[in-house]
Amino acid sequence: MSKTFRFHKVAEHLNELSFGENNIAITEFNGRKICVGKFNDKLFAFAHQCPHAGRVLAAGYIDAIGNVVCPLHRFKFNISNGRNTSGEGYYLKHWPVEEREDGIWVGEEERGLFGR
């Protein structure tokens, strides 16, 4: 069964997102804060806080191989799939991103009856 997504606009243009030197910006998505990161000229959306200790991930950085690194304990998460790459067993929530002519859009998986 393939996943379907409902996309929400998070910015009119890429310039609206305030990327720091770490290439991570904070924006609103469906009523909550999330991070949008840039890596290898692609955009990625992931959770605002680390799943381990809740530190804001925009205060961390993206390393040379595409891991989001938490600023507190340096836990690492693959920017494209959310998998914990430093071995602690956590998972970073992430969403698909589309850069379109009319803005930046982040997708949320549509769920059917009973959350399936």
The first five atom37 places (N, CA, C, CB, O) and aatype in JSON, in Angstrom:
{
  "aatype": [12, 15, 11, 16, 13, 1, 13, 8, 11, 19, 0, 6, 8, 10, 2, 6, 10, 15, 13, 7, 6, 2, 2, 9, 0, 9, 16, 6, 13, 2, 7, 1, 11, 9, 4, 19, 7, 11, 13, 2, 3, 11, 10, 13, 0, 13, 0, 8, 5, 4, 14, 8, 0, 7, 1, 19, 10, 0, 0, 7, 18, 9, 3, 0, 9, 7, 2, 19, 19, 4, 14, 10, 8, 1, 13, 11, 13, 2, 9, 15, 2, 7, 1, 2, 16, 15, 7, 6, 7, 18, 18, 10, 11, 8, 17, 14, 19, 6, 6, 1, 6, 3, 7, 9, 17, 19, 7, 6, 6, 6, 1, 7, 10, 13, 7, 1],
  "atom_mask": [
    [1, 1, 1, 1, 1],
    [1, 1, 1, 1, 1],
    [1, 1, 1, 1, 1],
    [1, 1, 1, 1, 1],
    [1, 1, 1, 1, 1],
    [1, 1, 1, 1, 1],
    [1, 1, 1, 1, 1],
    [1, 1, 1, 1, 1],
    [1, 1, 1, 1, 1],
    [1, 1, 1, 1, 1],
    [1, 1, 1, 1, 1],
    [1, 1, 1, 1, 1],
    [1, 1, 1, 1, 1],
    [1, 1, 1, 1, 1],
    [1, 1, 1, 1, 1],
    [1, 1, 1, 1, 1],
    [1, 1, 1, 1, 1],
    [1, 1, 1, 1, 1],
    [1, 1, 1, 1, 1],
    [1, 1, 1, 0, 1],
    [1, 1, 1, 1, 1],
    [1, 1, 1, 1, 1],
    [1, 1, 1, 1, 1],
    [1, 1, 1, 1, 1],
    [1, 1, 1, 1, 1],
    [1, 1, 1, 1, 1],
    [1, 1, 1, 1, 1],
    [1, 1, 1, 1, 1],
    [1, 1, 1, 1, 1],
    [1, 1, 1, 1, 1],
    [1, 1, 1, 0, 1],
    [1, 1, 1, 1, 1],
    [1, 1, 1, 1, 1],
    [1, 1, 1, 1, 1],
    [1, 1, 1, 1, 1],
    [1, 1, 1, 1, 1],
    [1, 1, 1, 0, 1],
    [1, 1, 1, 1, 1],
    [1, 1, 1, 1, 1],
    [1, 1, 1, 1, 1],
    [1, 1, 1, 1, 1],
    [1, 1, 1, 1, 1],
    [1, 1, 1, 1, 1],
    [1, 1, 1, 1, 1],
    [1, 1, 1, 1, 1],
    [1, 1, 1, 1, 1],
    [1, 1, 1, 1, 1],
    [1, 1, 1, 1, 1],
    [1, 1, 1, 1, 1],
    [1, 1, 1, 1, 1],
    [1, 1, 1, 1, 1],
    [1, 1, 1, 1, 1],
    [1, 1, 1, 1, 1],
    [1, 1, 1, 0, 1],
    [1, 1, 1, 1, 1],
    [1, 1, 1, 1, 1],
    [1, 1, 1, 1, 1],
    [1, 1, 1, 1, 1],
    [1, 1, 1, 1, 1],
    [1, 1, 1, 0, 1],
    [1, 1, 1, 1, 1],
    [1, 1, 1, 1, 1],
    [1, 1, 1, 1, 1],
    [1, 1, 1, 1, 1],
    [1, 1, 1, 1, 1],
    [1, 1, 1, 0, 1],
    [1, 1, 1, 1, 1],
    [1, 1, 1, 1, 1],
    [1, 1, 1, 1, 1],
    [1, 1, 1, 1, 1],
    [1, 1, 1, 1, 1],
    [1, 1, 1, 1, 1],
    [1, 1, 1, 1, 1],
    [1, 1, 1, 1, 1],
    [1, 1, 1, 1, 1],
    [1, 1, 1, 1, 1],
    [1, 1, 1, 1, 1],
    [1, 1, 1, 1, 1],
    [1, 1, 1, 1, 1],
    [1, 1, 1, 1, 1],
    [1, 1, 1, 1, 1],
    [1, 1, 1, 0, 1],
    [1, 1, 1, 1, 1],
    [1, 1, 1, 1, 1],
    [1, 1, 1, 1, 1],
    [1, 1, 1, 1, 1],
    [1, 1, 1, 0, 1],
    [1, 1, 1, 1, 1],
    [1, 1, 1, 0, 1],
    [1, 1, 1, 1, 1],
    [1, 1, 1, 1, 1],
    [1, 1, 1, 1, 1],
    [1, 1, 1, 1, 1],
    [1, 1, 1, 1, 1],
    [1, 1, 1, 1, 1],
    [1, 1, 1, 1, 1],
    [1, 1, 1, 1, 1],
    [1, 1, 1, 1, 1],
    [1, 1, 1, 1, 1],
    [1, 1, 1, 1, 1],
    [1, 1, 1, 1, 1],
    [1, 1, 1, 1, 1],
    [1, 1, 1, 0, 1],
    [1, 1, 1, 1, 1],
    [1, 1, 1, 1, 1],
    [1, 1, 1, 1, 1],
    [1, 1, 1, 0, 1],
    [1, 1, 1, 1, 1],
    [1, 1, 1, 1, 1],
    [1, 1, 1, 1, 1],
    [1, 1, 1, 1, 1],
    [1, 1, 1, 0, 1],
    [1, 1, 1, 1, 1],
    [1, 1, 1, 1, 1],
    [1, 1, 1, 0, 1],
    [1, 1, 1, 1, 1]
  ],
  "atom_positions": [
    [[0.85, -1.17, 0.0], [0.0, 0.0, 0.0], [0.9, 1.24, 0.0], [-0.97, 0.0, 1.23], [1.78, 1.37, 0.85]],
    [[0.68, 2.14, -0.94], [1.5, 3.35, -1.0], [0.92, 4.43, -0.09], [1.59, 3.87, -2.45], [-0.28, 4.49, 0.15]],
    [[1.8, 5.26, 0.4], [1.4, 6.35, 1.29], [0.93, 7.53, 0.46], [2.57, 6.77, 2.22], [1.46, 7.8, -0.61]],
    [[-0.08, 8.23, 0.98], [-0.5, 9.48, 0.36], [-0.3, 10.59, 1.38], [-1.99, 9.41, -0.11], [-0.43, 10.39, 2.59]],
    [[0.03, 11.77, 0.87], [0.35, 12.89, 1.73], [-0.53, 14.1, 1.39], [1.84, 13.27, 1.6], [-0.88, 14.34, 0.23]],
    [[-0.88, 14.83, 2.42], [-1.54, 16.13, 2.25], [-0.48, 17.17, 2.57], [-2.82, 16.29, 3.18], [0.1, 17.16, 3.65]],
    [[-0.24, 18.08, 1.63], [0.83, 19.05, 1.8], [0.31, 20.38, 2.33], [1.54, 19.28, 0.48], [-0.78, 20.83, 1.98]],
    [[1.12, 21.0, 3.2], [0.82, 22.29, 3.82], [1.93, 23.26, 3.45], [0.67, 22.15, 5.38], [3.11, 22.93, 3.53]],
    [[1.55, 24.45, 3.06], [2.55, 25.47, 2.72], [3.16, 26.02, 4.01], [1.92, 26.62, 1.88], [2.45, 26.42, 4.93]],
    [[4.51, 26.04, 4.06], [5.2, 26.57, 5.23], [5.91, 27.88, 4.93], [6.21, 25.55, 5.75], [6.33, 28.59, 5.85]],
    [[6.06, 28.22, 3.65], [6.68, 29.5, 3.26], [6.31, 29.81, 1.82], [8.24, 29.44, 3.44], [6.13, 28.91, 1.0]],
    [[6.19, 31.1, 1.52], [5.92, 31.53, 0.16], [7.14, 31.33, -0.74], [5.49, 33.01, 0.14], [7.01, 31.06, -1.94]],
    [[8.32, 31.46, -0.14], [9.57, 31.35, -0.9], [10.67, 30.88, 0.06], [9.96, 32.71, -1.57], [10.58, 31.09, 1.27]],
    [[11.68, 30.26, -0.47], [12.8, 29.76, 0.33], [13.43, 30.88, 1.17], [13.87, 29.13, -0.57], [13.89, 30.63, 2.29]],
    [[13.45, 32.1, 0.64], [14.05, 33.23, 1.37], [13.3, 33.58, 2.65], [14.08, 34.45, 0.47], [13.86, 34.25, 3.52]],
    [[12.06, 33.12, 2.8], [11.3, 33.37, 4.03], [11.8, 32.54, 5.2], [9.83, 33.09, 3.8], [11.57, 32.89, 6.36]],
    [[12.47, 31.45, 4.91], [12.99, 30.6, 5.97], [14.35, 31.14, 6.4], [13.11, 29.11, 5.5], [15.22, 31.39, 5.57]],
    [[14.53, 31.31, 7.69], [15.77, 31.89, 8.23], [16.77, 30.79, 8.55], [15.48, 32.74, 9.49], [16.85, 30.31, 9.68]],
    [[17.54, 30.4, 7.53], [18.57, 29.39, 7.73], [19.79, 30.04, 8.37], [18.95, 28.69, 6.39], [20.28, 31.07, 7.89]],
    [[20.29, 29.44, 9.43], [21.51, 29.93, 10.05], [22.72, 29.31, 9.36], [0.0, 0.0, 0.0], [22.59, 28.66, 8.32]],
    [[23.87, 29.52, 9.93], [25.1, 28.93, 9.4], [25.03, 27.41, 9.39], [26.3, 29.38, 10.21], [25.74, 26.75, 8.62]],
    [[24.16, 26.85, 10.24], [24.03, 25.4, 10.33], [23.04, 24.84, 9.31], [23.59, 25.03, 11.72], [22.79, 23.63, 9.3]],
    [[22.47, 25.7, 8.45], [21.51, 25.29, 7.42], [20.23, 24.69, 7.98], [22.15, 24.31, 6.51], [19.63, 23.82, 7.35]],
    [[19.81, 25.14, 9.16], [18.56, 24.68, 9.77], [17.7, 25.9, 10.11], [18.83, 23.83, 11.05], [18.18, 26.85, 10.72]],
    [[16.44, 25.85, 9.69], [15.48, 26.92, 9.99], [14.32, 26.33, 10.78], [14.97, 27.6, 8.69], [14.06, 25.12, 10.73]],
    [[13.62, 27.18, 11.52], [12.42, 26.77, 12.24], [11.22, 27.39, 11.55], [12.49, 27.19, 13.76], [11.25, 28.57, 11.18]],
    [[10.17, 26.61, 11.38], [8.94, 27.1, 10.78], [7.75, 26.42, 11.45], [8.93, 26.86, 9.24], [7.92, 25.54, 12.3]],
    [[6.55, 26.83, 11.05], [5.32, 26.22, 11.56], [4.77, 25.27, 10.51], [4.27, 27.31, 11.93], [4.77, 25.57, 9.32]],
    [[4.29, 24.13, 10.97], [3.7, 23.12, 10.1], [2.51, 22.5, 10.8], [4.74, 22.04, 9.7], [2.66, 21.84, 11.83]],
    [[1.33, 22.72, 10.25], [0.11, 22.11, 10.78], [-0.05, 22.37, 12.28], [0.12, 20.61, 10.51], [-0.43, 21.48, 13.04]],
    [[0.26, 23.62, 12.71], [0.07, 24.02, 14.09], [1.19, 23.69, 15.05], [0.0, 0.0, 0.0], [1.02, 23.84, 16.26]],
    [[2.33, 23.26, 14.55], [3.46, 22.95, 15.45], [4.77, 23.41, 14.81], [3.52, 21.42, 15.78], [4.86, 23.57, 13.59]],
    [[5.76, 23.61, 15.65], [7.09, 23.99, 15.15], [7.8, 22.76, 14.61], [7.93, 24.67, 16.26], [7.74, 21.67, 15.18]],
    [[8.49, 22.97, 13.48], [9.36, 21.94, 12.91], [10.63, 22.61, 12.42], [8.64, 21.17, 11.75], [10.73, 23.84, 12.37]],
    [[11.6, 21.8, 12.06], [12.83, 22.3, 11.45], [12.83, 21.95, 9.97], [14.09, 21.71, 12.17], [12.34, 20.89, 9.57]],
    [[13.4, 22.85, 9.17], [13.67, 22.56, 7.78], [15.17, 22.72, 7.6], [12.86, 23.51, 6.81], [15.74, 23.76, 7.93]],
    [[15.8, 21.68, 7.07], [17.24, 21.71, 6.86], [17.59, 21.66, 5.39], [0.0, 0.0, 0.0], [16.84, 21.1, 4.58]],
    [[18.72, 22.25, 5.04], [19.26, 22.19, 3.68], [20.51, 21.34, 3.7], [19.56, 23.62, 3.11], [21.41, 21.55, 4.52]],
    [[20.56, 20.37, 2.79], [21.75, 19.53, 2.67], [21.88, 19.12, 1.2], [21.67, 18.27, 3.61], [20.92, 18.6, 0.62]],
    [[23.03, 19.34, 0.61], [23.27, 19.01, -0.8], [22.18, 19.58, -1.71], [23.36, 17.49, -0.98], [21.69, 18.88, -2.6]],
    [[21.83, 20.82, -1.5], [20.84, 21.54, -2.32], [19.44, 20.94, -2.27], [21.3, 21.57, -3.74], [18.63, 21.2, -3.16]],
    [[19.14, 20.16, -1.25], [17.8, 19.61, -1.06], [17.27, 20.07, 0.29], [17.81, 18.06, -1.15], [18.05, 20.37, 1.2]],
    [[15.95, 20.11, 0.42], [15.3, 20.49, 1.67], [14.76, 19.25, 2.38], [14.16, 21.5, 1.42], [14.29, 18.31, 1.74]],
    [[14.84, 19.26, 3.7], [14.35, 18.17, 4.53], [13.59, 18.77, 5.72], [15.52, 17.25, 5.01], [14.01, 19.79, 6.27]],
    [[12.5, 18.14, 6.1], [11.74, 18.61, 7.27], [11.83, 17.55, 8.36], [10.25, 18.91, 6.9], [11.68, 16.35, 8.1]],
    [[12.08, 18.01, 9.59], [12.2, 17.07, 10.7], [11.75, 17.75, 12.0], [13.65, 16.56, 10.83], [11.54, 18.96, 12.04]],
    [[11.61, 16.95, 13.03], [11.08, 17.42, 14.31], [11.88, 18.6, 14.87], [11.08, 16.28, 15.32], [13.09, 18.72, 14.65]],
    [[11.19, 19.45, 15.59], [11.77, 20.64, 16.22], [12.7, 20.26, 17.37], [10.67, 21.57, 16.71], [13.7, 20.93, 17.62]],
    [[12.35, 19.17, 18.07], [13.11, 18.77, 19.26], [13.67, 17.36, 19.12], [12.24, 18.86, 20.5], [13.08, 16.51, 18.45]],
    [[14.8, 17.13, 19.75], [15.41, 15.81, 19.76], [14.49, 14.84, 20.51], [16.82, 15.86, 20.42], [13.96, 15.19, 21.56]],
    [[14.29, 13.63, 19.99], [13.42, 12.67, 20.67], [14.0, 12.14, 21.98], [13.12, 11.52, 19.75], [13.29, 11.51, 22.76]],
    [[15.28, 12.37, 22.23], [15.91, 11.89, 23.46], [15.65, 12.82, 24.64], [17.4, 11.73, 23.25], [15.01, 12.43, 25.61]],
    [[16.13, 14.05, 24.55], [16.05, 14.95, 25.71], [15.32, 16.26, 25.4], [17.44, 15.27, 26.21], [15.27, 17.15, 26.24]],
    [[14.74, 16.37, 24.2], [13.92, 17.52, 23.88], [14.66, 18.8, 23.51], [0.0, 0.0, 0.0], [14.04, 19.86, 23.44]],
    [[15.95, 18.73, 23.28], [16.7, 19.93, 22.91], [16.28, 20.38, 21.51], [18.22, 19.66, 22.97], [16.02, 19.55, 20.64]],
    [[16.23, 21.68, 21.29], [15.84, 22.23, 19.99], [16.93, 21.91, 18.97], [15.6, 23.77, 20.09], [18.08, 22.31, 19.14]],
    [[16.55, 21.2, 17.92], [17.53, 20.74, 16.94], [18.08, 21.85, 16.07], [16.92, 19.69, 16.08], [19.14, 21.69, 15.47]],
    [[17.38, 22.97, 15.97], [17.91, 24.1, 15.2], [19.16, 24.68, 15.86], [16.85, 25.19, 15.05], [19.88, 25.45, 15.23]],
    [[19.42, 24.34, 17.11], [20.65, 24.76, 17.79], [21.8, 23.8, 17.51], [20.41, 24.88, 19.3], [22.94, 24.05, 17.91]],
    [[21.5, 22.7, 16.82], [22.53, 21.73, 16.44], [23.06, 22.05, 15.07], [0.0, 0.0, 0.0], [23.16, 23.22, 14.69]],
    [[23.41, 21.02, 14.32], [23.94, 21.23, 12.97], [23.72, 19.98, 12.12], [25.44, 21.59, 13.03], [23.34, 18.92, 12.62]],
    [[23.98, 20.13, 10.83], [23.96, 19.02, 9.89], [25.41, 18.7, 9.56], [23.13, 19.36, 8.58], [26.16, 19.57, 9.1]],
    [[25.82, 17.46, 9.8], [27.23, 17.12, 9.57], [27.5, 16.86, 8.07], [27.61, 15.88, 10.39], [26.6, 16.96, 7.24]],
    [[28.73, 16.54, 7.76], [29.18, 16.42, 6.37], [28.53, 15.26, 5.62], [30.67, 16.25, 6.34], [28.55, 15.26, 4.38]],
    [[27.97, 14.28, 6.31], [27.35, 13.15, 5.62], [25.82, 13.17, 5.7], [27.87, 11.85, 6.19], [25.16, 12.21, 5.31]],
    [[25.26, 14.26, 6.22], [23.81, 14.4, 6.22], [23.1, 13.92, 7.46], [0.0, 0.0, 0.0], [21.96, 13.46, 7.39]],
    [[23.75, 14.01, 8.59], [23.1, 13.7, 9.86], [22.75, 14.99, 10.59], [24.0, 12.81, 10.73], [23.54, 15.93, 10.62]],
    [[21.55, 15.02, 11.16], [21.19, 16.11, 12.06], [21.82, 15.75, 13.41], [19.61, 16.31, 12.17], [21.6, 14.65, 13.92]],
    [[22.59, 16.66, 13.98], [23.3, 16.39, 15.23], [22.69, 17.24, 16.33], [24.82, 16.67, 15.09], [22.65, 18.47, 16.23]],
    [[22.21, 16.58, 17.39], [21.61, 17.27, 18.52], [22.69, 18.06, 19.28], [20.91, 16.27, 19.47], [23.79, 17.55, 19.48]],
    [[22.37, 19.28, 19.69], [23.38, 20.1, 20.38], [23.68, 19.64, 21.81], [22.92, 21.52, 20.4], [24.7, 20.05, 22.37]],
    [[22.83, 18.82, 22.4], [23.04, 18.43, 23.8], [23.97, 17.24, 23.95], [21.71, 18.12, 24.45], [25.05, 17.38, 24.53]],
    [[23.58, 16.08, 23.45], [24.38, 14.87, 23.61], [25.04, 14.39, 22.33], [23.53, 13.78, 24.16], [25.68, 13.35, 22.31]],
    [[24.88, 15.16, 21.24], [25.47, 14.84, 19.93], [24.89, 13.57, 19.31], [26.97, 14.69, 20.08], [25.55, 12.93, 18.49]],
    [[23.66, 13.2, 19.69], [23.0, 12.09, 19.01], [22.82, 12.5, 17.55], [21.62, 11.74, 19.68], [22.58, 13.67, 17.26]],
    [[22.93, 11.54, 16.64], [22.86, 11.83, 15.2], [21.69, 11.09, 14.56], [24.18, 11.44, 14.51], [21.39, 9.94, 14.89]],
    [[21.03, 11.8, 13.63], [19.88, 11.25, 12.93], [20.03, 11.51, 11.43], [18.56, 11.87, 13.46], [20.35, 12.62, 11.02]],
    [[19.8, 10.47, 10.61], [19.85, 10.63, 9.17], [18.79, 11.63, 8.73], [19.65, 9.27, 8.45], [17.62, 11.46, 9.06]],
    [[19.19, 12.66, 8.01], [18.28, 13.75, 7.65], [17.17, 13.29, 6.71], [19.06, 14.88, 7.0], [16.09, 13.89, 6.7]],
    [[17.39, 12.25, 5.93], [16.37, 11.83, 4.96], [15.4, 10.78, 5.47], [17.04, 11.32, 3.75], [14.29, 10.69, 4.96]],
    [[15.79, 9.98, 6.47], [14.87, 8.94, 6.95], [14.64, 8.93, 8.46], [15.4, 7.6, 6.53], [13.83, 8.13, 8.95]],
    [[15.32, 9.79, 9.21], [15.09, 9.9, 10.65], [15.77, 8.85, 11.51], [0.0, 0.0, 0.0], [15.67, 8.9, 12.74]],
    [[16.46, 7.91, 10.9], [17.1, 6.84, 11.69], [18.25, 7.39, 12.51], [17.6, 5.72, 10.78], [19.02, 8.23, 12.06]],
    [[18.35, 6.89, 13.72], [19.43, 7.26, 14.63], [20.7, 6.56, 14.15], [19.09, 6.87, 16.11], [20.75, 5.33, 14.1]],
    [[21.73, 7.33, 13.81], [22.96, 6.75, 13.27], [24.09, 6.65, 14.29], [23.43, 7.56, 12.1], [25.15, 6.11, 13.99]],
    [[23.86, 7.18, 15.5], [24.91, 7.11, 16.51], [24.66, 5.98, 17.5], [25.01, 8.44, 17.26], [25.41, 5.82, 18.46]],
    [[23.6, 5.18, 17.28], [23.43, 3.94, 18.02], [22.55, 3.94, 19.25], [0.0, 0.0, 0.0], [22.48, 2.93, 19.94]],
    [[21.87, 5.03, 19.56], [21.08, 5.09, 20.79], [19.66, 4.5, 20.63], [20.98, 6.52, 21.26], [18.99, 4.23, 21.63]],
    [[19.21, 4.31, 19.39], [17.93, 3.66, 19.15], [16.73, 4.59, 19.04], [0.0, 0.0, 0.0], [15.59, 4.11, 19.02]],
    [[16.94, 5.87, 18.98], [15.83, 6.81, 18.83], [15.5, 7.01, 17.36], [16.18, 8.16, 19.49], [16.26, 6.61, 16.48]],
    [[14.35, 7.63, 17.1], [13.91, 7.9, 15.73], [13.45, 9.35, 15.65], [12.76, 6.92, 15.31], [12.69, 9.81, 16.5]],
    [[13.91, 10.06, 14.64], [13.56, 11.47, 14.45], [12.42, 11.57, 13.45], [14.8, 12.28, 13.97], [12.55, 11.16, 12.3]],
    [[11.3, 12.12, 13.89], [10.15, 12.32, 13.01], [10.59, 13.21, 11.86], [8.95, 12.94, 13.78], [11.29, 14.2, 12.06]],
    [[10.16, 12.87, 10.64], [10.52, 13.65, 9.46], [9.36, 13.63, 8.47], [11.82, 13.11, 8.8], [8.49, 12.76, 8.55]],
    [[9.34, 14.58, 7.54], [8.27, 14.72, 6.56], [8.85, 15.04, 5.2], [7.27, 15.82, 6.99], [9.94, 15.61, 5.11]],
    [[8.14, 14.69, 4.12], [8.6, 15.07, 2.79], [8.44, 16.58, 2.56], [7.84, 14.29, 1.71], [7.52, 17.2, 3.09]],
    [[9.33, 17.14, 1.76], [9.3, 18.57, 1.44], [9.29, 18.72, -0.08], [10.52, 19.33, 2.07], [9.99, 18.0, -0.8]],
    [[8.49, 19.67, -0.55], [8.49, 20.0, -1.97], [8.69, 21.5, -2.13], [7.17, 19.55, -2.65], [8.0, 22.3, -1.5]],
    [[9.66, 21.86, -2.97], [9.86, 23.26, -3.31], [9.15, 23.48, -4.65], [11.4, 23.64, -3.39], [9.59, 22.97, -5.68]],
    [[8.06, 24.24, -4.61], [7.24, 24.47, -5.8], [7.34, 25.94, -6.2], [5.76, 24.07, -5.55], [7.91, 26.75, -5.47]],
    [[6.79, 26.27, -7.37], [6.78, 27.66, -7.82], [6.08, 28.58, -6.82], [6.11, 27.77, -9.18], [6.47, 29.73, -6.65]],
    [[5.04, 28.07, -6.17], [4.26, 28.9, -5.25], [4.68, 28.77, -3.79], [2.81, 28.54, -5.37], [3.97, 29.27, -2.92]],
    [[5.81, 28.12, -3.5], [6.29, 28.08, -2.12], [6.91, 26.76, -1.71], [0.0, 0.0, 0.0], [7.17, 25.88, -2.53]],
    [[7.13, 26.66, -0.41], [7.72, 25.47, 0.21], [6.59, 24.73, 0.91], [8.89, 25.84, 1.22], [5.85, 25.32, 1.71]],
    [[6.44, 23.45, 0.61], [5.35, 22.64, 1.12], [5.9, 21.43, 1.87], [4.42, 22.18, -0.04], [6.89, 20.82, 1.45]],
    [[5.26, 21.08, 3.0], [5.65, 19.92, 3.79], [4.45, 18.98, 3.84], [6.11, 20.33, 5.24], [3.32, 19.42, 4.06]],
    [[4.7, 17.69, 3.63], [3.64, 16.7, 3.55], [3.39, 15.97, 4.85], [0.0, 0.0, 0.0], [4.32, 15.63, 5.59]],
    [[2.12, 15.74, 5.11], [1.71, 14.94, 6.26], [0.96, 13.73, 5.75], [0.83, 15.78, 7.26], [0.05, 13.85, 4.93]],
    [[1.34, 12.56, 6.23], [0.7, 11.34, 5.75], [-0.78, 11.36, 6.09], [1.38, 10.1, 6.37], [-1.17, 11.64, 7.23]],
    [[-1.6, 11.06, 5.09], [-3.04, 10.97, 5.32], [-3.34, 9.61, 5.92], [-3.86, 11.2, 4.0], [-2.82, 8.59, 5.49]],
    [[-4.17, 9.64, 6.91], [-4.55, 8.4, 7.58], [-6.01, 8.12, 7.32], [-4.27, 8.49, 9.11], [-6.84, 9.03, 7.32]],
    [[-6.31, 6.88, 7.1], [-7.7, 6.5, 6.87], [-8.41, 6.21, 8.18], [0.0, 0.0, 0.0], [-8.0, 6.67, 9.25]],
    [[-9.45, 5.46, 8.09], [-10.24, 5.05, 9.23], [-9.38, 4.32, 10.26], [-11.39, 4.15, 8.78], [-8.59, 3.45, 9.89]],
    [[-9.5, 4.66, 11.51], [-8.76, 4.06, 12.62], [-7.26, 4.32, 12.55], [-9.0, 2.57, 12.65], [-6.46, 3.55, 13.08]],
    [[-6.86, 5.42, 11.88], [-5.45, 5.8, 11.83], [-4.61, 4.98, 10.89], [0.0, 0.0, 0.0], [-3.38, 5.04, 10.97]],
    [[-5.22, 4.22, 10.0], [-4.46, 3.35, 9.08], [-4.32, 3.99, 7.74], [-5.13, 1.99, 8.94], [-3.72, 3.41, 6.83]]
  ]
}
